[in-house]
Amino acid sequence: MKMYILIKDDVSEGFAILAAAHASLATYLKFKEDADMQTWVSSTFYKVVCKVNDKEFQKAKTFEDHVVLTESALDDQEVAIAFKPREEWPKPFSYYKLYK
């Protein structure tokens, strides 16, 4: 079980780190009563952070159980999307590039 956090590839490294931290907390707060979230918090706590282009980001927004993050310092631009932890992921998640 893992949480995916997708960061747009045009976001600077500093804002990407900030967005990833905010995304993890925002997703927990939104889904804290969910059984999968409770299992994840008490067990694996795995997170996968990926860098995605705008097309991948827009497609990812069509998948369920997510939180979209904006950055006020970037005129409220969407910078990240995070997904509630789960065991099985839609196929596109296996192709996203890990953020390094």
Secondary structure, 3 states (H helix, E strand, C coil): CEEEEEEECCCCHHHHHHHHHHHHHHHHHHHCCCHHHHHHHHCCCEEEEEEECHHHHHHHCCCCCEEEEEEHHHCCEEEEEEECCECCCCHHHHCCEECC
